[in-house]
Amino acid sequence: MIIKAALVGLLYWISMGRAQYFFSFAFRKPVVLGVFIGLIFGDVQAGLLYGATIQLMYMGGIEAGGNIPSDQGLAACIAIPAAIMGNLDAGAAVALAVPFGVLGVLINNVRRTINSFYNTKADAYIEKGEYDKVSKFSFVLPWLTNGVLYFTPVFIATWLGTSVVQSFINVIPEWLMNGLANAGNMLPALGFALTLVVMGKQKYLPFFVLGFFLYAILGFSMLTGAVIALCLALIVSLFVQEDSQEVDA
């Protein structure tokens, strides 16, 4: 279990470490982390199920100005292992993910506070012209600090997960656990609602209606639907570019 806990902790560090921001931004999605956590625990199907269910809650989330409203990575890296080990249903996994997602925001704020010290030191070395020391305070030390902040809570929670989660579940009254499970089942609807706010714009409605009726009539898989949607988006983008070039000419 120590090895599994360490691997999950490393996953969270990689997903939030920001060594390659575009990679980490995609990697920290619960649906992606769920696959790798499932591999670690030998149950990819369960990991993907829990990850996809938790992902629904964050579908419409927007990190305005770089401020995360909830830490998807921490929510996934603690809730999914606990759900796999405790054999919880998907709704209970989402309910567990919510408080840890909020806790992740606090950890992120601590990271930024510590990084402000590193930034001050990096600026001082730039003013002195000692550029060989800048990378140490602008990348190496912040990244290692991220490792301590991100690895530690996930490692401890996963290592003690089975007994701690089971004790937590045993202490909670049945009516409250049922309420959390029902709340977890409802939370993904919020993600869909936020997504529909964007899709509900008048210029996007034809695509929404077309996709709905194509799926209702043909009954294709989600992968097929994604390919069709991508092709439609590329076709529309191509026509928009051609119209723009004609106007410029």
C-alpha positions in Angstrom: 0.0 0.0 0.0 2.9 2.3 0.7 4.0 2.0 -3.0 0.5 2.6 -4.2 0.1 5.6 -2.0 3.5 7.0 -3.2 2.5 6.5 -6.9 -0.8 8.3 -6.4 1.1 11.1 -4.6 3.4 11.3 -7.6 0.4 11.5 -9.9 -0.9 14.5 -8.0 2.5 16.2 -8.0 2.9 15.7 -11.7 -0.7 16.9 -12.4 -0.3 20.1 -10.3 3.5 20.6 -10.4 3.3 22.8 -13.5 6.6 21.6 -14.9 4.9 21.6 -18.3 1.7 23.6 -17.8 -0.3 22.5 -20.8 0.4 18.8 -20.0 -0.4 19.2 -16.3 -3.6 21.1 -17.1 -4.9 18.2 -19.1 -3.4 15.5 -16.9 -5.1 16.8 -13.7 -8.6 16.1 -15.0 -10.3 13.5 -12.9 -11.2 11.4 -16.0 -7.5 11.2 -16.9 -6.3 10.6 -13.4 -8.9 7.9 -12.9 -7.3 5.8 -15.6 -3.8 5.9 -14.0 -5.2 5.5 -10.4 -7.2 2.5 -11.7 -3.9 1.0 -13.1 -2.2 1.5 -9.8 -5.0 -0.3 -7.9 -5.6 -2.9 -10.6 -9.1 -1.8 -11.6 -9.0 0.6 -14.5 -12.7 0.3 -15.1 -13.6 1.4 -11.6 -11.0 4.2 -11.8 -12.4 5.5 -15.0 -16.0 5.3 -13.8 -15.2 7.3 -10.6 -13.0 9.7 -12.5 -15.6 10.3 -15.2 -18.3 10.8 -12.6 -16.2 13.4 -10.7 -15.3 15.1 -14.0 -18.9 15.8 -14.7 -18.9 18.1 -11.7 -16.1 20.2 -13.1 -17.2 20.3 -16.8 -18.3 23.9 -16.7 -15.6 25.2 -14.3 -13.6 28.2 -15.4 -10.3 29.1 -13.7 -10.7 32.9 -14.1 -7.4 34.7 -13.8 -5.6 31.4 -12.8 -7.7 31.2 -9.6 -9.0 27.6 -9.3 -12.5 27.4 -7.8 -11.8 23.8 -6.8 -8.8 21.5 -7.1 -9.9 18.7 -9.4 -6.6 16.9 -9.0 -6.7 16.6 -5.2 -10.4 15.7 -5.4 -9.6 12.8 -7.8 -6.4 11.6 -6.1 -8.0 11.2 -2.7 -11.6 10.3 -3.6 -10.9 7.7 -6.3 -8.5 5.6 -4.3 -10.8 5.8 -1.3 -13.8 4.8 -3.5 -11.9 1.8 -5.1 -10.7 0.5 -1.7 -14.1 1.1 0.0 -16.1 -0.1 -3.0 -18.3 3.0 -2.9 -20.8 4.0 -5.5 -20.1 6.8 -7.9 -22.4 9.3 -6.1 -20.6 8.8 -2.7 -17.2 9.2 -4.5 -18.4 12.6 -5.8 -19.5 13.6 -2.3 -16.1 12.7 -1.0 -14.4 14.6 -3.7 -16.1 17.9 -2.9 -14.4 18.8 0.4 -11.0 17.7 -0.8 -11.4 19.9 -3.9 -11.9 22.9 -1.6 -8.9 21.8 0.5 -6.8 21.9 -2.6 -7.5 25.6 -3.1 -6.0 26.2 0.3 -2.9 24.2 -0.6 -2.6 26.2 -3.9 -2.7 29.5 -2.0 0.0 28.2 0.4 2.1 27.4 -2.7 1.6 30.9 -4.1 2.6 32.5 -0.8 5.9 30.4 -0.7 6.6 31.2 -4.4 6.4 34.9 -3.7 9.6 34.5 -1.7 11.3 32.6 -4.5 10.2 35.3 -7.0 11.7 38.0 -4.8 15.0 36.2 -4.8 14.9 35.6 -8.5 14.3 39.3 -9.2 17.2 40.2 -7.0 19.6 37.9 -8.9 18.3 39.3 -12.2 19.1 42.9 -11.0 22.6 41.7 -10.0 23.1 40.0 -13.4 23.6 36.6 -11.8 21.4 34.8 -14.3 22.9 31.4 -13.6 21.0 31.4 -10.2 17.7 32.5 -11.6 16.5 29.1 -12.7 17.1 27.7 -9.2 14.6 30.1 -7.6 12.2 30.4 -10.6 11.8 26.7 -11.3 13.8 24.1 -9.3 13.0 25.2 -5.7 9.3 26.1 -6.5 8.9 22.7 -8.2 10.4 20.8 -5.3 8.3 22.7 -2.9 5.3 21.8 -4.9 6.3 18.2 -4.5 6.2 18.5 -0.7 2.9 20.3 -0.7 1.2 18.1 -3.2 2.7 14.7 -2.5 2.4 14.6 1.3 -1.4 14.9 1.8 -2.3 12.5 -1.0 0.3 10.0 0.2 -1.0 10.0 3.8 -4.6 9.9 2.8 -4.1 7.0 0.4 -1.8 5.1 2.7 -4.3 5.3 5.6 -7.2 5.3 3.2 -8.9 2.0 3.8 -9.1 2.2 7.6 -9.6 6.0 7.7 -12.4 6.0 5.1 -14.1 3.0 6.6 -14.0 4.6 10.0 -15.3 7.8 8.6 -18.2 6.0 6.9 -19.0 4.0 10.1 -19.2 7.2 12.1 -21.5 9.0 9.7 -25.2 8.2 10.3 -26.8 6.3 7.5 -29.3 9.1 6.7 -26.4 11.6 6.3 -24.4 9.2 4.1 -27.5 8.7 1.9 -27.8 12.5 1.8 -24.2 12.9 0.7 -24.7 10.2 -2.0 -27.8 11.9 -3.3 -26.0 15.3 -3.3 -23.1 13.7 -5.2 -25.5 12.4 -7.8 -26.9 15.9 -8.3 -23.6 17.8 -8.5 -22.8 16.6 -12.0 -25.9 18.3 -13.1 -24.3 21.6 -12.1 -21.4 20.9 -14.5 -23.9 20.2 -17.3 -25.8 23.3 -16.5 -22.7 25.5 -16.7 -21.7 23.9 -20.0 -25.2 24.5 -21.4 -24.8 28.2 -20.6 -22.2 28.3 -23.3 -24.0 25.9 -25.6 -27.3 27.8 -25.1 -26.0 30.8 -27.1 -28.0 31.4 -30.2 -25.2 30.7 -32.7 -24.4 27.3 -31.0 -28.0 26.0 -30.7 -28.1 24.4 -34.2 -25.1 22.3 -33.4 -26.7 21.2 -30.1 -30.0 20.3 -31.7 -28.2 18.5 -34.6 -26.0 16.5 -32.2 -29.0 15.5 -30.0 -31.1 14.3 -32.9 -28.2 12.5 -34.6 -27.6 10.6 -31.4 -31.3 9.9 -30.9 -31.7 8.5 -34.5 -28.3 6.7 -35.0 -27.5 5.7 -31.5 -23.7 5.9 -32.0 -21.0 5.7 -29.3 -19.5 8.7 -27.5 -16.3 8.3 -29.4 -18.1 8.4 -32.7 -20.0 11.5 -31.5 -16.8 13.2 -30.6 -15.3 12.5 -34.0 -18.4 13.9 -35.7 -18.3 17.0 -33.5 -14.6 17.5 -34.2 -15.2 17.3 -37.9 -18.1 19.8 -37.8 -16.0 22.2 -35.7 -13.1 22.0 -38.3 -15.5 22.5 -41.2 -17.0 25.6 -39.6 -13.6 26.9 -38.7 -12.4 26.4 -42.3 -15.4 28.4 -43.7 -14.9 31.2 -41.1 -11.2 31.5 -42.1 -12.0 31.6 -45.8 -14.7 34.3 -45.2 -12.2 36.3 -43.2 -9.6 36.1 -45.9 -12.1 37.2 -48.6 -13.0 40.3 -46.5 -9.4 41.2 -46.0 -8.7 40.9 -49.7 
